[in-house]
Amino acid sequence: MKQARVTMEVGNDGVAIVTISNPPVNALALTIFDGLKEKFTEAMRRDDVKAVVLTGDISVLPDASVDILVNVIEDAKKPTVAAIEGLALGGGLELALGCHARIAAAPKTQLGLPELTLGVIPGSGGTQRLPRLIGLPKALEIMLVAYHLIISITSEEGKKLGLVDAVAPSEELLKVSRQWALDIAGRRKPWIRSLHKTDKLGSLPEVHDILKTARQQAKQTAKNMPQHQACLDVIEEGIIHGGYHGLLKESKVFKELVSTDTSKGLVHAFFCSKGNKKVPNVTDIGLKPTHIKKVAVIGGGLMGSGIATTLILSDIYVILKEINSEYLLKGIKAIEGNVRSLVSRKRLAQNKAERALLMLKGVLDYSEFKDVDMVIEAVIENISLKQKIFGDLEKACPPHCILASNTSTIDFNIIGQKTESQDRIVGAHFFSPAHVMPLLEIIRTEKTSPQVILDLMTVGKTIKKVPVVVGNCTGFAVNRTFFPYQQAAHLLVNLGVDVFRIDQLISNFGLPMGPFQLQDLAGYGVAVATTKEFSSSFPDRTFESPLVELLLKNGRNGKNNGKGYYIYEKGSKPKPDPTVLPIIEESRKLTNIMPGGKPMFITDEEIVEMILFPVVNEACRVLDDGIVVRASDLDIASVLGMSFPSYRHHWGRSRVQKSPEVVRSIWEFLQTIKVFERKGNWRHPLEEIDMDIDCKMWQSGKYIPLMNIEDRDYISKPTASGD
């Protein structure tokens, strides 16, 4: 294994080139810092050294100590210039900020401080030096907005902002940096200690207003996470009391945040996202991906238009097929609307939008399918329709063509049952809206060829999705894991719990919306179709609520027609609809499971647990059945596909370890009200978690590092009444 090391070479011009060689193993960071201290101490001592240029691999450096950056580099008696090329993120950029000037290579250098995405703050002076170099508003954007968008800036942008002193071609980077360092030493260029700068900070009243606005925004966008407010507090400390005081507080707060559940969860999610690239018997057998140039999409509805959008934005030519001109025109307009929306939000340049739309062609038959490399079927969830389409595709497409379906639940063995090309059939399950959501769930059957899987993984990366390969079953990995989520929510409503209370609690937990608003968004047709599939495949753990059918009978279809559990009006946020309450009461009468005919009493915490514990339990089954390669694949798929809050990782295991009685209480209560007719429905969670007796999966850590929750002490068995 390569060793981390720091080397120094002194040129005839008196410039010491200090080079970091840092293999991507953060555990070796101490070697790097010891080496830096040693080489800088030597450079300061040597009479033949006039200045230092710091270069090498700083892309994966963790946060350095105050001593290294302030005492060894920033306050040294000889100037240091950072020569930056490639990625300089986090601790790597902070190391450069401690230098007296920064020269960046063009055009591929990326600069940023994404530490908040890992639940911490910049810990090597980034909170203090960045605002002093580029001003507080832009510094906040780079640090705080990075949590959502992974903000990084190019070398050219850095030059405009004042973060970078000069930009040079890669081949001239060291030459320009050496001369800059000599010019500082010769007083021909300014010797700037960024920690001492104040000219870009603004007045204290301006700072107060900017930080106040940022705090309010953080409360909205990161309400359950401490690192955003902590970052703002640390920045304020340095501006009011001086940069060095800010550094000391930054170091203290950084260490506190590292040990939080939020940071542990976000770090876990980060490593999960890196671990899904290796798929046994696919990526390890020497295959090379085939270049996919042309893709046909069947169906121009919500999913089909979204899939087509994401393909054309990545320069993949798309044939969109529909059954008639009206639907085809509607699909094309939806794609154009998706692209225009990206332009209006400044996510896409106008010229790129125009080029993307030229990659789209609409058709009404299969005549254009003779040279496509892949087809993605995205029609309604109807088995016989999908079987017919795949039979037609087998005849219309070339023999090498990948035959994919975007079905969200239907078993692929059933879809491909009537074809002779089952080795080419694969799942390409996008999540709605397909041009926005980052997950691509790739479903393979026992007959799907490894080459097809590899090619679809490659397409996923090309269109900037995160591909996760899973096995074949009803609902696959994500939807199967989360089908008890809706089941539990409907169970609670029929037990007398308020619909809007449930949605609010789940939203407070960290999901973008609760289960009933989600059902409104997806449309009730989807709910009926998927419930039918899950009821057929998993009858022993399906609670059949009449509520959705009653809503449809009442003329409601969620957001599709503006009325569901909520009222949807253009330009307004969804509002709870009080006229839905009598329909809910009718459902409760039909199910007749409220104990004594009265709504059950249940605490807020218990509602969250009764909805999410069955999800964790089903995830154990998914792992048991070998549907995913590793637990981390299911974790990252849940985060990217269902928007499960990444900072809640380990929630289920953590909660059960702290309070096993909660799980036992929920199970006993379900048994008491006799919701299910057969023993074994909703597998007893205590079969799966080891509480010294019989709970082997959850506590052992083998299963579900999904979800983290704050430490709290409460055990309150659900009771049948409010007495």
SEKOL-507980 format. One record per residue (C-alpha): x, y, z; residue in three letters. Coordinates in steps of 0.001 Angstrom, whole numbers, plus 524288, in hexadecimal, padded with zeros to 5 digits. Layout:
XYZala ...
REM end
This chain:
800008000080000met 804B580DAA7FCCBlys 809798156F80881gln 805838237280B58ala 8115F82C2980B31arg 8160783A2F80A0Bval 8223D83D6480224thr 829E2849EB80020met 8329884E0C7F4F0glu 839C585B1E7F4D6val 83C50861287E794gly 8475786A127E331asn 83DD28756C7E425asp 83C928737B7F2E5gly 82E9486E3E7F273val 82BE6861DB7FA47ala 8219D859457F3ABile 81A9B851EF7FE92val 812B4846CF7F87Fthr 8081083EED7FF39ile 8061D831017FA96ser 7F9BA82C7180142asn 7F34281F8B7FD73pro 7E49E820057FFF3pro 7E52581A9B80DB0val 7E1C9824CF817D0asn 7E80681CD6822AFala 7F53B820D081D2Bleu 7F28A82F4E81F59ala 7FB198301482B81leu 806B282BF482342thr 803B38373081A07ile 802C88415D824C3phe 80F3383CB482B67asp 815FD83D4F81E3Dgly 8110584B0D81B8Bleu 815D984FEE828A3lys 8231D849AE8268Eglu 824FC84F0F818AElys 8204085CC481BF7phe 828F885D4E827E9thr 8347D8596081F52glu 830DA8635E814D6ala 8301C86E6781ECAmet 83D5786A9F82447arg 844B38696C8176Barg 84B74875978124Fasp 84A328711F80424asp 83B488711E804E4val 8349587E1E801F3lys 8268F8794F8007Cala 81E3A86CF880003val 814918676A7F61Eval 80B2B85D487FB94leu 805D3853997F1AAthr 801BA845777EFC1gly 7F59A83DA87F359asp 7ED61845AC7FCBFile 7E032840EA7F7D4ser 7DD7783774802FFval 7E47083DD680E68leu 7DC3C83E8581ABFpro 7DC8584A6F82377asp 7E9F384ECD827F1ala 7ED8D8545883529ser 7EDF8862BE838BCval 7FC6F8610783BBDasp 7FFCD85C6382DFAile 7F8348671082700leu 7FAE5872C282FC6val 808058708B83649asn 80EC48687B82BBFval 8097286E6781F1Eile 801D287B23820A3glu 80A91881C982AB3asp 8174B87C6482533ala 82264885C0821F8lys 822A68815B813B3lys 816F5881B280A62pro 80FB6875B880580thr 807DD874D17F8F3val 7FE2F869AF7F6ABala 7FE8C863E37E8FBala 7F12085D917E75Eile 7ED03853F37DCEAglu 7E14A84AD37DC65gly 7D8CA849F77E88Aleu 7DB57852797F453ala 7CFE984F9D7FD31leu 7CE9A8505F80BEAgly 7DB6D84F7F81332gly 7E2F88505B8067Agly 7DD7985DC280347leu 7DF098622781166glu 7ED6C85ECE810ABleu 7EE608677080489ala 7E6EA8726A80B77leu 7F18A872A4815CAgly 7FBB7875AE80B5Acys 7FF268839480748his 7FA57881FE7F94Cala 7F36A877C67F10Farg 7F60A874977E2C3ile 7EC4286B307DC7Aala 7ED508634A7D013ala 7E3138652D7C58Cala 7D94A860537C1EBpro 7D671854707CA68lys 7D9D0859047D820thr 7CE41858957E18Cgln 7CE3985FCF7EE8Fleu 7C48885DFC7F99Bgly 7C1A585B81807F5leu 7B76B850A38083Epro 7B96684CB981683glu 7AB4284F7E81A21leu 7A737844178117Fthr 7AE2B83B7E81B80leu 7A792841B682745gly 7B33E849F082B7Dval 7B8C38576382840ile 7C5AC85B2E821E8pro 7CF668585A82CB7gly 7DC1185E42827D4ser 7D8D286C9E8271Agly 7CF6B86C3881BA1gly 7C4B3872F982365thr 7CE0B87E3C82637gln 7D68287FA581A1Darg 7CC8A87DB080F44leu 7C3B0889298133Epro 7CFB4891D981490arg 7D43E88E91806D6leu 7C78988EC17FF0File 7BD8789574807C4gly 7B35F88FBC810E9leu 7A7CF88D9380785pro 7AF788856E7FDA3lys 7B6A887E2B8086Cala 7A9A687A4680E7Fleu 7A4DC8759680146glu 7B0C386CF37FF78ile 7B0298675080D44met 7A1A08669C81068leu 79B38864C580325val 7A50C85A0980078ala 79D008512C8094Etyr 79262850997FEF9his 79986852F27F234leu 7A7C784F587F4CBile 7AC3F85CEA7F0D6ile 7B9FF85DE17EB8Eser 7BFDD8686B7E31Cile 7C9878682C7D7F0thr 7D6DC86EA07D800ser 7D1A1879957CF53glu 7C64B87C2F7D8A9glu 7CFCE87BE27E3F6gly 7D8178863C7DD47lys 7CC6188F4F7DBA1lys 7C8AD88DC17E9E4leu 7D66788FC37EF4Cgly 7D802881D27F41Eleu 7E26187F447E9CAval 7ED14889267E69Aasp 7F015884327D8F7ala 7EC18879947CF5Dval 7F6398727C7C72Dala 7F63A867647BD4Apro 7F95C85A687C385ser 806B58597A7BD1Aglu 80A9A866EA7C250glu 804CA865B57CFFAleu 811908637B7D737leu 818DF86DB17CF69lys 80EB1878387D255val 80DDC8741C7E09Cser 81CAD874AC7E271arg 81D6F8823E7DCD0gln 811E9886D77E508trp 8187B881C57F157ala 82534888D17EDD5leu 81DA4895547EB0Casp 8176B894B47F898ile 824B8892577FEC8ala 82A3489DDF7F723gly 81E9B8A6847FB35arg 81A5A8A7E07ED04arg 80D528A1757F041lys 805768A2B07FCDFpro 808358996780818trp 7FA448965D80C74ile 7F6AA88F22818CEarg 7E85688C5681628ser 7E4F288ABA82488leu 7E87F899098269Dhis 7E05089E8481B55lys 7D3DC8A5FA81EA7thr 7D12E8AE86812C4asp 7C7458A51380CAFlys 7BFA58A20781908leu 7B7268AE3581914gly 7B2358B5B1824E5ser 7AD2B8AEC783102leu 79EEC8B29982E33pro 7A0538ACEE82070glu 7A6518A084825EEval 79B4289F6D82FD2his 790DA8A07E8252Fasp 79790896AC81C3Aile 7992C88CA98272Aleu 78B3688EB782BDClys 785E988BC581E46thr 78ED787FEE81D06ala 78A2587AA082A20arg 77BF487BD582606gln 77EAD874E981928gln 7861886A1082020ala 77A94867D58293Elys 7722A8654481D55gln 77B9385D3681538thr 78301855E581FE7ala 779AC855E582B67lys 77E6F8493383182asn 78CFB84B5982FDCmet 79600852CF83906pro 7A19A8559A83028gln 79B8F8610D828D2his 798928692D834D9gln 7A5A28653283AC9ala 7ACC8869E182E94cys 7A6058771782F3Fleu 7A9328786483DCCasp 7B790875B283B36val 7B82B87F7E83005ile 7B1E4889CC838B0glu 7BB9688716843AEglu 7C712889C183AB2gly 7C16989630834FAile 7BE1689C0284240ile 7C9B78976984A4Chis 7D4338958283FE6gly 7D8AD88AA2836F8gly 7E0F288363840E6tyr 7D5AE882B084AA0his 7CD5C87D9B83F6Egly 7D768872FF83C92leu 7D73A86E3684A95leu 7C86386D8984AD7lys 7C8448670483D6Eglu 7D16C85C6284248ser 7C93785A0A84E7Alys 7BC368598F84729val 7C1D8850D583C7Dphe 7C5C8846A5846A6lys 7B84D8472D84CE7glu 7B1408455783FE9leu 7B991839BF83BB9val 7B3AB8316A8468Bser 7A568834D2843BEthr 79BB782B1483E0Basp 79978834A3832DBthr 7A7B88343F82ECBser 7A8908257A83045lys 79C7D823E8827CEgly 7A13582D2B81D2Cleu 7AEC28270981CDCval 7A86A819B481BBEhis 7A00E81E828105Dala 7AC2882413809B6phe 7B3418170780A33phe 7A6F080FD6805E8cys 7A6A1818357F9A5ser 7B48A813FF7F684lys 7B2878058D7F937gly 7A813802477EF34asn 7B1268028B7E36Flys 7B5A97F4847E546lys 7ABF17EA047E154val 7B05D7DBC57E279pro 7B0B47D46E7D587asn 7AE967E10D7CE07val 7B9567EAF57D0B6thr 7C3BA7E0EA7D459asp 7C3DF7D80D7C86Aile 7CAF57E0B07BE93gly 7BF4B7E5A67B6CDleu 7BFE27F2B87AFB9lys 7B3BE7FB2D7AE67pro 7AD067FCDF7A148thr 7AAE580AD179CCFhis 79C4B80DE579D0Cile 7995781873792F1lys 78AC58172779055lys 77FD5813BB799CAval 77143812057975Eala 767AE815987A22Bval 759FC80FD77A189ile 74FF28187C7A81Fgly 75073827407A95Agly 74986828A07B667gly 74F7A82DCF7C2F8leu 75A098235A7C3CAmet 75C9F821AE7B539gly 75E318304B7B2D9ser 7672D831697BEA6gly 76FA38260F7BA03ile 7706682BC17AC4Aala 77442838EA7B219thr 77F91833717B9DCthr 7848582BD87ADF8leu 784838373A7A451ile 78B1983FFC7AE67leu 79667836527AE04ser 797698367379F19asp 790968296679D22ile 787768294E7915Etyr 7797B825BE79552val 76E0C8201F78DAFile 761778229C79544leu 7562D8198A791A2lys 747F481BB179510glu 73B258156D790D0ile 735478218378A4Easn 738B582F487860Aser 731EC835BF79188glu 739B082E4279BAAtyr 7464282FD1793E9leu 744C283E937932Dleu 741B483EF97A1B0lys 74E04837107A4A1gly 756B783FBE79C2File 7512384BEE7A29Alys 753F28460C7B000ala 76229843C97AC16ile 7634C851A07A6CEglu 75D6D8569A7B387gly 7675384EEB7BB86asn 772938549D7B3B1val 76D2A8628D7B424arg 76B898615C7C2D6ser 779FE85E2A7C444leu 77D7886A0C7BC00val 774A1873207C3E0ser 77AEA86E5B7D084arg 788668709E7CA98lys 78BE2862337CB66arg 78D9B861387BCB3leu 792C886A977B255ala 7897E86E597A755gln 7927A8691C79C95asn 7939485BF67A396lys 784D085B677A4FFala 7830585DB07966Dglu 78D0E853497932Carg 7867E8499579C6Eala 7791F84B5279622leu 77F168485F788D8leu 7826183AD378E3Fmet 773D48377078F4Fleu 76AD18316B78526lys 75CAF82D257870Agly 756BD821497802Eval 74A1A8196978029leu 74F7280C1D77BE6asp 75B848037677CD6tyr 76177806D876F97ser 76C2F80F36775D6glu 770058047877F70phe 778657FCDC775C6lys 785328031577A50asp 782C88068D7889Aval 78C65801D3792DDasp 7829F8018279DF3met 773FB802BD7A03Bval 76E0B807587AD10ile 75FA38040D7AE87glu 7586280DAA7B74Eala 749E780AAF7B5B6val 73F9A808457C039ile 7410B7FCF17C9C9glu 7398E7F2DE7C1CDasn 73F8D7E55C7C057ile 738F27E14C7B3AAser 73C297EE5B7AD37leu 74A737ED647B117lys 74B3D7DF497AC4Dgln 745C07E34C79F15lys 74F557EEB579DFCile 75B027E6057A0F5phe 756547DC22796F8gly 755A67E70C78CC4asp 7630C7EC56790B4leu 769647DF2578EC7glu 765437DFB378079lys 7679D7EE4377E01ala 774EA7F04E78475cys 782777EB877807Epro 787BC7DF6B7878Bpro 791437E74878FDChis 786D67F0AD794EAcys 784A77F1427A3A4ile 776437EF907A720leu 773937F7207B3A6ala 767617FA577BB52ser 764E2805437C4F9asn 75ABE7FD567CC72thr 75AE48005E7DAE7ser 7556D7F3847DFF3thr 752FF7E8D67D5D6ile 75BA67DCB27D5F2asp 764577DC5E7C9CFphe 762CC7CDCD7C839asn 754717D09F7C5A4ile 757307DC127BC7Bile 7609C7D41D7B427gly 759207C76E7B538gln 754F17C7147A6EClys 761E47CB247A0B3thr 76DD87C3B179C34glu 777127CEBD7A01Cser 776EF7CDE97AEDFgln 785A07D00F7AF8Basp 7834D7DDE17AA3Darg 778157E1537B36Cile 77B9C7EA1F7BECEval 7754E7F3FF7C7D3gly 7786A8027F7C68Dala 7705F807D07D1BAhis 771088169C7D28Fphe 76AB181E3D7DD8Ephe 76171829917DB4Dser 76460833A07D64Epro 76DFD82BB17CE4Aala 776018373F7C974his 7781783BEA7D77Eval 778EB8301C7E094met 786C282A837E0BCpro 7843881BE47E26Dleu 783DF811CC7D78Fleu 77FD18048F7DCFBglu 784C77F9FF7D3B2ile 77D507ED447D503ile 783347E0B37D035arg 77D087D3597CF02thr 784587C6847CF92glu 784EE7C6E67C0ADlys 789347D5107BE90thr 796C97D53A7B884ser 7A1E77DBEE7BFECpro 7A4CA7E4117B3BAgln 797017E9C17B3E7val 7985C7ED507C250ile 7A5B27F3A07C022leu 7A09D7FB5B7B474asp 795028007B7BC33leu 79DF1804237C792met 7A63A80BC67BDE1thr 79A45812B67B86Aval 796718160F7C669gly 7A37381CB17C8C1lys 7A2B5823A37BB99thr 7958B829A07BF04ile 79AAF82D677CC89lys 792B6823887D434lys 7977781A9B7DF0Aval 7953C80CAC7DA1Fpro 792418023D7E452val 791077F4357DF9Eval 786997EC1C7E685val 77FDA7DF117E503gly 772847DBFA7DF77asn 7663E7DB407E7CCcys 759AA7E2D77E942thr 75D787F0E57EC53gly 76C0C7EDA67EADAphe 7744E7F3D37F5B3ala 76F3F801827F86Fval 760A08005D7F62Casn 760157F3287FCD3arg 7675B7F870808A0thr 75E328040B80989phe 751257FD9B80674phe 74E927FB9E81524pro 7503A80A6581688tyr 7431A80CD681000gln 73D4E800B981649gln 740A280571823FBala 73BBB8132182128ala 72E8F80DF081C8Ehis 72DDC804D982838leu 72FC78104F8317Fleu 725898188682A97val 71BA680D8A82BA1asn 71F1580CA183A10leu 71AC481AB883B81gly 7277982258839F3val 7266A82F3283281asp 72B8282ED982476val 731A983C4D82520phe 738278398E83228arg 73ED882DB382C39ile 7439B8357D8206Fasp 748C98406B82901gln 750408371D831E9leu 7569582FD8826A6ile 75A2583CD78205Aser 75FF58416782D50asn 767D0834D182DC7phe 76E75839118212Dgly 767518335C8157Dleu 7630983D7E80B63pro 754A683A5F80DD3met 74C24830DD81540gly 746338245080FBBpro 738FA82A4680C56phe 73E3D8362780543gln 7475B82CD17FE19leu 73B8E824BB7FA22gln 73501831277F531asp 74122834677ED3Eleu 74264826E47E70Dala 733E4825C87E3E7gly 72A6181BC27E904tyr 72B3C813527DCDEgly 7394C810437E084val 7352480D257EE7Cala 72A91803B87E9DFval 7338B7FCE37E014ala 73F0E7FB4E7E963thr 736817F6F07F4C7thr 730D37EC777EBF1lys 73E7A7E7817E89Aglu 7432D7E7877F6AEphe 736A77E1267FB8Eser 7389B7D64A7F1BBser 747037D42E7F505ser 746B07D691803B5phe 738D07D36B80841pro 73D857CFF3815E6asp 741907DDF2818E9arg 738657E68E81122thr 72E2E7EF1B817A3phe 7239D7F20D80DBAglu 71DDA7FF55810A8ser 711B18039780923pro 71599811EA80A4Aleu 71B9E813F17FCCDval 7100F80D9C7F5E7glu 706D8816697FDAAleu 70EA9822637F99Fleu 70DF481E6A7EB4Eleu 6FF4F81C2C7EC86lys 6FE4C829F57F1E8asn 704C582F557E59Egly 71209831B47EBC9arg 71F1382E237E5B9asn 728E08360F7ED77gly 7311F840327E692lys 72CC883B0C7D944asn 71F868419F7DAA7asn 7228484AF57E5D2gly 71B2C843907F075lys 71FBE838D97F96Cgly 7231283934807B5tyr 727B0846E580450tyr 722B3851B77FB7Aile 72C038556C7F067tyr 72B07862E07EA62glu 7349F8689C7E0A6lys 73EB8871337E738gly 73B1186CC87F4F8ser 74030862877FE50lys 73763856AB80089pro 72D3C8592280B32lys 726A184EA68138Dpro 718D984C6180E83asp 70F1C84B4D819D0pro 704CD845AA8109Dthr 70CC58391780FB2val 70A14835F781E14leu 6FC8082FD081BEEpro 70294826BF811B4ile 70CEF822B481B9Cile 702278201F8259Cglu 6FB578175681BC4glu 707F980FA281A04ser 7092480E01828C4arg 6FB49808AF82991lys 6FE117FEDB81ECEleu 70ACB7F9E2824E7thr 705117FA65832B0asn 7121B7F8C4839A3ile 711BA804418430Emet 712557FE4F850C4pro 704EA7FFCE856D2gly 7010A8081184B2Bgly 7094D8135C85029lys 715AA8196584A60pro 721DC813CA8508Emet 72ACB81C40858B6phe 738B181CA7853A3ile 74431825C88559Athr 74B4182CCF84AA6asp 757568245084C6Fglu 74F59817E884B9Bglu 7491581C4083EDCile 7567C81DF0838ABval 75ACD810B883DD6glu 74E8280975839ABmet 7504480EAE82BD3ile 75EF380CB282A95leu 761AD8003383242phe 75A2F7F80D82838pro 762C57FE5281DB8val 76F0F7FA1D824F2val 769287ECB2826B2asn 766337EB3881838glu 774047EFBC81541ala 778C87E42881D55cys 770B47DB4F814A8arg 776217E1B380851val 783E27DEED80D33leu 780117D13C81174asp 77AF67CE67803D0asp 787767D33E7FD51gly 780947DE0C7F5C4ile 78BFC7E75A7F832val 79A767E4407F7F0val 79D4D7EB5F804A4arg 795EA7F2EB80F24ala 79C497FFA980AF8ser 796057FE5F7FD76asp 788AD7FE7F803CBleu 78C9880A0780C30asp 790C7812AD800F3ile 7853580E5A7F89Bala 77BEF8124780393ser 7827381F8B804D2val 782DB8226B7F635leu 7762681BCB7F23Dgly 76D1381EAA7FDB1met 7742E82ACE802D0ser 776058241F80FDFphe 77E0782DB981804pro 78C298298181711ser 78F0082F3082482tyr 785798252B82A60arg 78DDE81969826E5his 78E0280EC783152his 78105813C6836B3trp 77A7080679837A5gly 785DC7FF5183DB7arg 788F780AA7846BFser 77AE480BFE84B51arg 779367FD9484E12val 786257FCA38553Bgln 78212807CE85E1Clys 77404803C086045ser 770D17F5C185C3Fpro 764017F6B3863A6glu 75EEE8000D85945val 75F6C7F56284EE7val 759747EB6F85824arg 74E8E7F4FD85B91ser 74B337F78384D64ile 74ABA7E90284A6Etrp 7424F7E5F885648glu 739087F0DE852AFphe 7377B7EBF2844B9leu 734967DE7B84A11gln 72A9C7E419853A0thr 722917EB2784956ile 7231C7DF2284065lys 7252A7E6E88340Bval 729FB7DAE382CE6phe 7232B7CDE982C15glu 72EF47C51082AC2arg 73A627C39B833F6lys 747027C8DE82E70gly 741AA7D4F6827DAasn 74B757DFE5828B8trp 7564F7D73582D82arg 758C37D96C83BDEhis 764227E30A83C72pro 769A17DBB88481Bleu 76C207D02783F22glu 776567D8B5838AFglu 77D0D7E08B84331ile 785767DB3D84DF0asp 7813A7DF9985B64met 789137D4CC861F9asp 77E437CBA185DDBile 77A577CB4084FB9asp 77DED7D7BD848ACcys 789567D46983FA6lys 788CD7DD7B8340Bmet 787207EB5D8387Ftrp 78FEE7EC3284452gln 79A9A7E3EF83E52ser 79C217EE9A83427gly 79B7B7E4BF82922lys 78ECD7EAC482497tyr 789C77F85682250ile 792A88032C825F3pro 786AC80B2282195leu 7836A816FA829AEmet 7882081DC5835EFasn 780198246884070ile 7837D82DB184B5Bglu 78595827EE858DBasp 779398285C860E5arg 773988207E86BF1asp 765AA81CA786A70tyr 75DFB8103986AA1ile 74F6F8118C8698Fser 747CD805C28657Alys 73D0C8094285BD0pro 72FF58085486294thr 722578068685D7Eala 71C8F8130A862B2ser 72023820898673Bgly 71D7581D77875A1asp 
REM end
